[in-house]
Amino acid sequence: MSSENTSRSRPSIVFILLDDMGWRDLACYGSEFYETPNIDRLAAEGMSFTDAYASCPVCSPTRASVLTGKYPARVGVTNWIGGHERGKLISAPYTDHLPLEETCLAEALKAGGYTSWHVGKWHLGGEPYFPENHGFDANVGGCDWGYLRNGYFSPWGIPTLEDGSEGEYLTDRLTEEAVRLIRGCGDRPFFLHLSYYAVHTPIQGKPEYAEHFAAKAEKLGLDKQETFEEGPFFPVEHKKDRRLRRRLVQSDPRYAAMIQSVDEGVGRILRVLEETGRAGNTIVIFTSDNGGLSTAEGCPTTNRPLSEGKGWMYEGGTRSPLIIKWPGVTRPGSRCEVPVTTPDFYPTLLEAAGLDPLPEQHCDGVSMVPLLRGGRKLDREAIFWHYPHYGNQGGTPGSSVRAGDYKLIEFFEGGRLELYNLREDIGEERNLADAQPQIAKRLHDMLRA
């Protein structure tokens, strides 16, 4: 077979990355308020992961991890780029861009004949660190911004995306740009890195959708339930006089409206794959860069039964939805309970594309292909997190490790250790560090090593 024919036979890849979408923000993951029929259909046609993790509880580190196959600590991007929160401890220094020395996933796929496009949020450094300098053939809307400074309705003012007509909704526009690229690709395999700015603040959905969900909340009686509980004071200097608030129930109509627009976008992507005859040979991945925003900045969602959310070392901060559809490989409607993490995408996609691994590059990732083919384990003892920063949402610096059912967190303020059995205590309510000191020591030794 010629190299050209080999290239044509490789599967295309659609990698859909949400910003701040929580583990329970989809109907197929247990939400009874948000409506996600298209994403639910993707789950019914593919594999859903119950124990999938973002490699950091905030955005930029996870995004760097997707594209490098490395833990954020190894890349050096350990905080959201631009973050410098101060508390009792000195915030650790970090790299404020995705280094050009890294062989980005787009560059690795290019060797296999792939065309690569980045559409949406980048937040991995300003020029010269934009997507086009990391192997992407097109960059639509990616810049150094971490959030939409002018909101979701045009004019957006994004330097790498022409403003739309007055009031055009950005999620719709990014979907339209992605559809256009797919339609114009010919028969070459492509890698679409579709990184929606949604559902990050500002919480702005289409008014007509928000009205629908306001009526739904009233019909379900959610407007009469206690919505928030007051928490402790924030541990960061710029918020030290304010208390965090924890959302107790999913009921924010504007946030639900944002999710509806994302779901519609996913539906459009799935339809254009069908219309262009590519659906049978395209891997579709849907996931989020960290947990849902639940304790600050309007607290638009809740991750319960998981503890806390974005910016925290607990499960609500790092456990994310993950759906993978690989036609002919993943069993429709299947579920996988094996823990996986962000660096795993890089070696997984290389293997799926039939390309040689780059172990020196994706040194922290493990291919998920055995799981996608129906296997029940990976050759890995543990997965790790390192977030030596204060979160804007109330979290404090720490590191953590999960091995099997056990997870240990080391909080750097005072060196406190917390140990949880996630199989028995998914909400991390019972600290077992004193009751099971041998397990705590074993995991702490792994974390320090």
LINLIN-V83309 format. One record per pair of residues at least 24 apart in sequence whose ideal C-beta (glycine too) atoms are under 6 Angstrom apart, sorted by the first residue. I is the first residue (numbers start at 1). J is the second residue. Records with the same first field share a line. If there is no record, write none. Layout:
BEGIN
I->J, J
END
This chain:
BEGIN
7->113
8->187
10->112, 189, 353, 354
11->281, 283
12->189, 190, 278, 282
13->191, 283, 349
14->192, 284
15->193, 285
16->194, 286
17->195
18->196, 288
19->121, 197, 200, 289
20->199, 200, 293, 310
21->199, 288
22->291, 292, 301, 303
23->303, 306, 319, 320, 321
24->303
25->292, 301
26->321
29->321
31->250
33->250
34->256, 259
36->263
38->263, 266, 267
39->263, 266
42->323, 325
43->323
44->333
45->325, 332
46->323, 324, 325, 330
47->324, 330, 334, 336
48->323, 335
49->322, 336
50->337
51->337, 339
52->320, 322, 340
53->318, 319, 341
54->289, 290, 318, 320, 342
55->341, 342
56->387
57->290, 311, 312, 317, 318, 387
58->290, 311
59->289
60->123
62->289, 290, 342
63->124, 289
64->98, 124
65->342, 343
66->342, 345
67->104, 105
68->102
69->343, 346, 361, 362, 365
70->343, 364
71->364
73->386
79->389
81->123
82->146
85->236, 390
86->237
87->235, 236, 390
88->413
89->397, 412
91->389
92->388
97->125, 129
98->124, 125, 129
103->361
104->134, 135
105->346
106->135, 136
107->135
108->358
109->191
110->135
112->353, 355
114->189, 191
115->188, 190
116->191
117->181, 192
118->142, 193
119->174, 177, 178, 194
120->174, 195, 196
121->195, 197
140->177
147->200
148->197
151->202, 204
152->204
171->198, 261, 262, 265
175->265, 268
179->268, 272
182->272
196->262
198->258, 262
199->258
201->297
203->254, 255, 298, 300
205->254, 257, 258
206->257
209->257, 260
210->253, 254, 257
213->253, 256, 257
214->253
217->251
222->249, 251
225->249
234->394
235->396
236->390
244->295, 296, 394
245->299
246->295
247->294, 299, 302
250->301, 302
252->300
255->300, 301
280->327
283->326, 352
284->325
285->324
286->323
287->320, 322
288->320
291->316, 317
295->393, 394
296->393
305->426, 427
307->427, 428
310->393
311->391, 392, 393, 395
312->395
313->398, 400, 409
314->428
326->372
329->372
330->372
336->371
338->371
339->383, 402
340->368
341->383
344->368
382->446
399->447
401->443, 446, 447
403->443
406->439
408->443, 444
END
